[in-house]
Each structure stands twice: as structure tokens, then as C-alpha cells.
């Protein structure tokens, strides 16, 4: 009985050990199968993730949320610090946000690691172009062309850089080269169109009426010619005729503008008149205009600042105006401007006084060839007329329309309603026609 029990116990143990081995083998197979599935899932996530984060970055950039876009890119760089494609995304976001210096440094750092990607040279050239470094842009594009000589977009980019550098003949050849590689390239065709000779002069004819509630209408007609002699120098001459209560006056105005590389555009000018006590006898003025381009996909594409001083000498008064205006260029060809003016008035037999005024204007497109604007001004006086200085406070509401018949012709209409002290009103209507040649 004892032997039988011992024999039975050994067999049971052996059977149990066999079962355990089979169970261990099954668990091992299950573990390896689970590991393989997890590995495949991780691989699949690795293939889908780049598209996901790149799409998120694009959406954030379209909204102008540069901080969040850069945060996502930095996270991807932390996972793959040596991936030049990810670092190229950081350079793009920096360029789109307007941080051109940062984008240039990033592209240079990428090129120190890998200089064989034409897209990197193309991106760096775009940054150089926006910085006005046209020669460096062309050098970068030369390398990109050598790396991939049959890419139409690189040839088109090089053509644009040549055009911006003033080398229009070479730019035309380069655009044609781009079309030879891609006959359907809209970019190259638009570039060739842009190389057509731009009009250098604009002739504008205008007429205006002020319908006053307390007096006869005030009338004015004028003609102005603006000529861009070179990319740096431009001139403007104008002749205006005014009529008020049977009195006739006329004025000649001339100015010259120089576009300075770093300071912006400087304009100096003056006017002389047969005033007949209706308009200033003489005038002098200057203004300094400077602008900054911020980004292509930002909520504010650019900013322009204008400072101006204008002296008016009337028969019985001397006026100095100091004016500052800020213009914001917004998406979809919209713009918003706000300006403030301080006028110093000195009348014969009285003291000197300062009067502030301000104005705001919103411009927007309405159709393919039609644009409009609305504006509001408070305390603004009309220094073109002798009887409209230092005598009233006002609020002005107005707007305008501009229709382009062609790229060289347009018609503009402006109207406003002004409420003055003493229950007086001024309803203004102005029409002008411009032609460029």
C-alpha cells in the first residue's frame, strides 16, 4: 500500500510539472504575442504622429498662435533632436511669425548638419529675401538649383529674388525656365506677368463740394501728377482751384520723396497760392513714413508709422500741425489706421493755443474690383480754408468707395457728414479719377 501511494504521488508530481511547463510555454507565447502587438501599435503611431502634429502646427499658425505652435515643435525636437526635418519646421514657424533672425539662425544650424536638402536652402533664401538680403538669397537659391536643377518652384523662387533685386531680364529668363519644367505653373506665369513694365506715373483729377448749412457751398477742383523716377526718387506736383462766396483762389503744390534704406520714405514739399483770403498764402511740410512686414499668416501682416509736420501761413494766422498715424495691415486686404493731430494756432492780435484732434479709418474689400472704407474724426478742422481754423469743434462720419476699371484706372468717391458747434453742419462729397501710365 505504501509503495502504491509513493508511486501514485510521483506520477502526480510529474503530471503537474508537465502541466506547469505547458502553462509557462503558453504564457510565454502570450507575452511575446502581446509584445509584438504593442510594438506594431507603436510603429503605427510613429507613422501617423508626424502628420498629426504637423497638421496641428499649421492650424495654430493660421490662427497666429505662434507660442503653441513652437511648443509642439519643441516637443517633437525633444523626441528626435537630430531630425533635421523637425528642426526645419521650427525654422518655418519662426519665419511665418516674423522672427526672421531666429529663422535664419535655425536654417544655418540645419545646414551645418546637413547641406544636401534643397528645401532647406529654399527656406533660407525666403528669409533672406524678406530681410532684403537679395544677394545672399540668390546665393542660397543657386545652391538649391544645383541640388535639384529641374524643380520649377526653385527656379520660380530664384526668379522672384532676381526681380526684387532689380534684375528683371534675368528674372524673366528664370521664370521661363520654371515654365519649361512645369508648363502649368501658375506661380511662374504670375511672375512673368509681374515683370511687365509697371506704370511710373499717376495722373489724378478730382472735384469736391462742401454743402454748408450756414453758407453757400464751397467748391474745389484739382489735378495731381505723381511720378516715380527711380525705385528711390519720386515727385508730386498739383494744381488746385477753390471757390467760396464768389471768391476764387488757386494753389500750386510740389514735393519730392526719397526712399531711404533704413529710415523709410522722407517727403519734403511746399505750396504757394494766390490766396484771395480764402486759402493759405504758402505752406511747407515734411513727413517720414516707415513700415515693417510682420508675417504672411499673422493676424497683423504689417505695420506702417507716419509722422508729419505741416506749416500754414494765412493772411491773419499761422498754423503748425503735428500729426502721427499708425496703420495696421490685416488679412484679406483690410487695413485699420488711427491718427492724432495737434494744431498750434497763432492769430494776429491774440495768443497761441494748441488744439488736439483724431481720426480712425477702416478699409476693406467688397468685391474683386471694389473696395470701401469708413472713418470717424473728432475735432478735425479743414486747414485748406481760412474760415475753418480755430473756430469750432466737430465730429465727422464718412466713408468711401473705390472701383478699379483696370489695373491702370480707377474711380473713387468719398462722402462725409460733419456736425459742428452752433448747430452747423457740413456735408462733403468728393470724386476723383486716376490713370497710371
C-alpha positions in Angstrom: 0.0 0.0 0.0 2.8 2.4 0.8 4.6 1.7 -2.4 1.5 2.2 -4.4 0.9 5.5 -2.7 4.5 6.6 -3.4 4.2 5.6 -7.0 0.9 7.4 -7.3 2.5 10.6 -5.8 5.5 10.6 -8.2 3.3 10.3 -11.2 1.0 13.1 -10.0 4.0 15.3 -9.4 5.4 14.6 -12.9 2.0 15.3 -14.4 1.7 18.5 -12.5 5.2 19.6 -13.7 4.2 18.9 -17.3 1.1 21.0 -16.9 3.2 23.8 -15.4 5.6 23.6 -18.3 2.8 23.7 -20.8 1.3 26.7 -18.9 4.6 28.5 -18.9 5.0 28.0 -22.6 1.5 29.3 -23.2 2.2 32.4 -21.0 5.5 33.0 -22.8 3.8 32.8 -26.2 1.0 35.1 -24.9 3.6 37.5 -23.6 5.6 37.6 -26.9 2.4 38.0 -28.9 1.3 40.9 -26.7 4.7 42.5 -27.0 4.6 42.1 -30.8 1.2 43.7 -30.9 2.4 46.6 -28.8 5.4 47.0 -31.0 3.3 47.1 -34.1 0.9 49.6 -32.5 3.9 51.8 -31.5 5.2 51.6 -35.0 1.8 52.6 -36.4 1.6 55.5 -34.0 5.0 56.6 -35.2 3.8 56.6 -38.7 0.7 58.6 -38.0 2.0 61.0 -35.4 4.1 63.3 -37.7 1.1 64.0 -39.9 -0.9 64.8 -36.8 1.5 67.2 -35.2 2.3 68.9 -38.4 -1.4 69.5 -39.1 -1.8 70.9 -35.6 1.1 73.3 -36.2 -0.3 74.5 -39.4 -3.7 75.2 -37.8 -2.1 77.1 -34.9 0.0 79.1 -37.4 -3.1 80.0 -39.4 -4.6 81.4 -36.1 -1.4 83.3 -35.3 -0.8 81.2 -32.1 3.0 81.0 -32.5 3.7 80.1 -28.9 1.6 77.0 -29.0 2.9 76.0 -32.5 6.5 76.3 -31.3 5.7 74.4 -28.2 4.5 71.4 -30.3 7.6 71.6 -32.5 9.9 71.8 -29.4 8.3 68.6 -28.1 9.0 66.8 -31.3 12.6 68.0 -31.3 13.0 66.7 -27.8 11.9 63.2 -29.1 14.1 63.4 -32.1 16.9 66.1 -31.5 18.8 65.1 -34.6 15.9 65.0 -37.1 16.6 67.9 -39.5 13.0 67.8 -40.9 11.6 68.6 -37.5 14.1 71.4 -37.0 13.1 72.7 -40.4 9.6 73.0 -39.1 10.8 75.2 -36.3 12.6 77.4 -38.8 9.4 77.7 -40.9 7.3 78.7 -37.8 9.8 81.3 -36.8 9.8 82.8 -40.3 6.0 82.8 -40.5 5.8 84.5 -37.1 8.1 87.3 -38.4 11.2 86.2 -36.3 13.4 86.4 -39.4 16.6 86.5 -37.4 15.6 83.4 -35.4 14.6 81.6 -38.6 17.9 82.5 -40.3 19.9 81.1 -37.3 17.8 77.9 -37.4 18.3 77.3 -41.1 22.1 77.9 -40.7 22.2 75.4 -37.9 20.4 72.8 -40.0 22.9 73.4 -42.9 25.8 72.8 -40.5 24.4 69.3 -40.0 23.1 68.6 -43.5 23.6 70.8 -46.5 22.1 68.5 -49.2 18.4 69.3 -48.9 17.3 71.9 -51.4 14.2 72.7 -49.3 16.5 74.0 -46.5 18.3 76.3 -48.9 14.9 77.4 -50.4 13.6 78.3 -46.9 16.8 80.2 -46.0 16.5 82.1 -49.3 13.0 83.1 -48.5 14.1 84.5 -45.1 17.0 86.4 -46.8 14.5 87.9 -49.4 12.2 89.2 -46.7 15.2 90.7 -44.9 16.2 92.5 -48.1 19.4 90.5 -48.4 18.9 89.7 -52.1 22.5 88.7 -52.9 22.5 86.2 -50.1 19.1 84.9 -51.2 20.4 84.4 -54.7 23.5 82.5 -53.4 21.2 80.2 -51.4 19.0 79.6 -54.4 22.0 78.9 -56.6 22.9 76.0 -54.3 19.2 74.8 -54.3 19.2 74.8 -58.1 22.5 72.8 -58.2 21.0 70.2 -55.8 17.8 69.8 -57.8 18.1 71.6 -61.2 14.7 70.5 -62.5 12.4 71.8 -59.8 10.1 74.5 -61.1 9.4 76.0 -57.7 13.1 76.6 -57.0 13.6 78.4 -60.4 10.4 80.5 -59.7 11.8 81.5 -56.3 15.1 82.4 -57.8 13.3 84.5 -60.4 11.4 86.4 -57.7 14.7 87.1 -55.9 16.2 88.4 -59.2 13.1 90.6 -59.7 13.3 92.0 -56.2 17.0 92.7 -56.7 16.1 94.8 -59.8 17.5 92.2 -62.3 14.3 92.0 -64.4 15.9 90.5 -67.6 17.4 87.6 -65.7 14.2 87.1 -63.7 12.2 86.8 -66.9 14.7 84.1 -68.1 14.4 82.2 -64.8 10.5 82.3 -64.9 10.6 80.9 -68.4 13.0 78.2 -67.2 10.4 77.3 -64.5 7.7 77.0 -67.1 9.8 74.7 -69.2 9.9 72.3 -66.3 6.3 72.8 -65.3 4.1 74.4 -68.1 1.2 74.6 -65.7 3.0 76.6 -63.0 0.7 79.4 -62.0 3.5 80.8 -59.9 5.8 81.2 -62.9 3.1 82.7 -65.1 2.1 85.2 -62.5 5.8 86.1 -62.2 6.1 86.8 -65.9 3.0 89.0 -65.7 4.6 90.9 -62.8 7.6 91.7 -64.9 5.6 93.8 -67.3 6.6 97.4 -67.2 5.0 98.9 -64.2 3.4 102.4 -64.6 5.7 105.1 -63.3 3.2 107.9 -63.2 -0.3 108.5 -61.9 -2.5 111.4 -63.0 -5.5 112.1 -60.8 -8.3 114.5 -61.5 -10.7 115.5 -58.6 -13.6 117.6 -57.7 -15.1 118.3 -54.3 -18.1 120.1 -52.7 -18.8 121.2 -49.2 -22.5 121.8 -48.7 -22.7 124.1 -45.6 -25.8 124.7 -43.6 -24.9 128.3 -42.8 -23.4 129.5 -46.1 -23.1 128.9 -49.8 -21.3 125.8 -51.0 -17.6 125.6 -51.0 -16.1 124.1 -54.3 -12.7 122.8 -55.3 -11.1 121.2 -58.3 -7.6 119.9 -58.7 -5.2 117.8 -60.7 -2.1 116.0 -59.4 0.7 114.1 -61.1 2.9 111.7 -59.2 6.0 110.3 -60.9 8.4 107.5 -59.7 11.6 108.4 -61.5 13.6 105.6 -59.9 13.0 103.0 -57.2 14.3 105.6 -54.7 13.1 109.0 -56.0 9.5 110.2 -56.7 7.9 113.6 -57.2 4.4 115.1 -56.9 3.0 118.3 -58.4 -0.6 119.5 -58.1 -2.7 122.5 -59.0 -5.9 123.3 -57.1 -8.6 125.8 -57.6 -11.0 126.9 -54.8 -14.2 128.9 -55.0 -16.0 130.4 -52.0 -18.7 133.1 -51.9 -17.8 134.4 -55.4 -14.0 134.5 -54.5 -11.6 132.4 -56.5 -8.2 131.1 -55.3 -5.6 128.7 -56.7 -2.6 126.9 -55.3 0.4 125.0 -56.6 1.9 122.2 -54.5 5.1 120.4 -55.1 7.0 117.7 -53.2 9.9 115.2 -53.5 10.1 111.8 -51.9 13.2 109.7 -51.2 13.0 106.1 -50.0 15.9 105.6 -47.6 17.1 102.0 -47.0 16.6 102.0 -43.2 14.8 105.2 -42.3 11.8 104.7 -44.6 10.4 107.3 -47.0 11.1 111.0 -46.5 8.9 113.6 -48.2 9.6 117.3 -48.4 7.3 119.9 -50.0 5.6 123.2 -50.1 2.9 125.3 -51.7 2.4 128.8 -52.9 -1.0 130.3 -53.7 -3.0 133.2 -55.0 -5.0 133.1 -51.8 -7.5 135.9 -52.0 -8.1 135.4 -48.3 -9.6 132.0 -48.9 -6.7 129.6 -48.5 -3.2 129.8 -47.0 -0.7 132.1 -48.8 2.1 129.5 -48.5 2.8 126.1 -46.9 5.7 123.9 -46.1 5.6 120.3 -44.9 7.6 117.1 -44.4 6.7 113.6 -43.4 8.6 110.4 -42.5 7.0 107.1 -43.4 8.4 103.7 -42.1 6.8 100.3 -42.4 7.5 96.8 -41.1 6.4 93.5 -42.5 5.4 91.1 -39.8 4.3 87.8 -41.4 2.3 86.2 -44.2 -0.1 84.3 -42.0 -0.2 86.5 -38.9 -3.3 88.4 -37.7 -1.4 91.7 -38.5 0.6 91.4 -41.7 2.4 94.7 -41.4 2.6 98.0 -39.6 3.2 101.5 -41.0 4.0 104.6 -39.0 3.8 108.1 -40.4 4.9 111.3 -38.7 4.2 114.6 -40.4 4.6 118.4 -39.7 2.8 121.0 -41.8 3.1 124.8 -41.6 0.3 127.0 -43.0 0.7 130.8 -43.4 -2.6 132.7 -43.8 -3.0 136.4 -44.1 -4.2 136.6 -40.4 -2.9 133.4 -38.9 -0.1 130.9 -38.6 -0.8 127.3 -38.1 1.6 124.4 -37.3 0.2 120.8 -37.2 2.0 117.8 -35.8 0.5 114.5 -36.9 1.1 110.9 -36.1 -0.6 107.9 -37.8 -0.4 104.2 -37.3 -1.7 101.8 -40.0 -2.2 98.1 -39.4 -2.4 95.8 -42.5 -4.7 92.9 -41.8 -5.6 89.7 -43.6 -7.8 89.8 -46.8 -6.5 93.3 -47.8 -8.1 95.0 -44.8 -6.4 97.9 -43.0 -7.0 99.9 -39.8 -5.5 103.3 -39.2 -5.6 105.7 -36.3 -4.1 109.2 -36.2 -3.8 112.1 -33.8 -3.1 115.7 -34.7 -2.1 118.6 -32.5 -2.5 122.1 -34.1 -0.8 125.2 -32.9 -2.8 128.3 -33.9 -1.5 131.9 -33.7 -3.9 134.6 -34.8 -3.0 138.3 -35.2 -3.8 140.2 -32.0 -4.3 137.1 -29.9 -2.3 134.4 -28.1 -1.2 131.0 -29.1 -3.3 127.9 -28.5 -3.0 124.2 -29.1 -5.9 122.1 -30.2 -6.0 118.2 -30.5 -7.9 116.1 -32.9 -8.0 112.5 -34.0 -9.3 110.2 -36.7 -9.7 106.4 -37.3 -10.3 104.6 -40.6 -11.1 101.0 -41.6 -10.5 99.9 -45.2 -11.9 96.6 -46.6 -12.5 94.9 -49.9 -16.1 94.5 -51.2 -15.6 92.7 -54.5 -12.9 91.8 -57.0 -12.5 95.4 -58.2 -14.4 97.3 -55.5 -13.1 98.4 -52.1 -14.5 100.6 -49.4 -13.7 102.4 -46.2 -15.4 104.0 -43.2 -13.9 106.7 -40.9 -14.6 108.9 -37.9 -12.9 112.1 -36.9 -13.3 114.3 -33.8 -12.1 117.9 -33.6 -10.7 117.8 -37.1 -10.5 121.1 -38.9 -10.1 121.8 -42.6 -6.8 123.8 -42.9 -7.4 124.3 -46.6 -9.8 127.1 -45.9 -9.1 130.2 -44.0 -12.5 130.4 -42.3 -12.3 126.8 -40.9 -9.5 127.1 -38.4 -9.7 127.5 -34.7 -13.4 128.4 -34.8 -15.3 125.2 -34.0 -15.4 121.7 -32.6 -16.7 118.9 -34.8 -17.4 115.2 -35.2 -17.2 113.8 -38.7 -18.6 110.5 -40.0 -17.8 109.3 -43.5 -16.9 106.6 -46.0 -15.7 106.0 -49.5 -15.7 103.6 -52.4 -13.0 102.8 -55.0 -13.7 100.9 -58.2 -10.8 99.7 -60.4 -11.8 99.6 -64.1 -8.4 98.1 -64.9 -5.0 97.9 -63.2 -4.4 101.4 -64.6 -7.7 103.2 -64.0 -9.9 103.7 -61.0 -12.7 105.9 -59.8 -13.0 107.0 -56.1 -16.0 108.6 -54.2 -15.8 110.0 -50.7 -18.6 111.4 -48.6 -18.9 112.6 -45.1 -21.2 114.4 -42.7 -19.8 116.8 -40.1 -21.6 118.2 -37.1 -20.2 121.4 -35.7 -20.8 123.6 -32.8 -23.6 126.2 -33.0 -25.8 123.5 -34.8 -23.9 123.9 -38.0 -23.3 121.0 -40.5 -21.0 120.3 -43.4 -21.9 117.6 -45.9 -18.9 116.8 -48.1 -18.7 115.0 -51.5 -15.6 114.3 -53.4 -15.0 112.4 -56.7 -11.6 111.6 -58.3 -10.4 109.7 -61.3 -6.9 108.2 -61.6 -5.0 106.8 -64.5 -1.5 105.3 -64.4 0.9 105.2 -67.3 
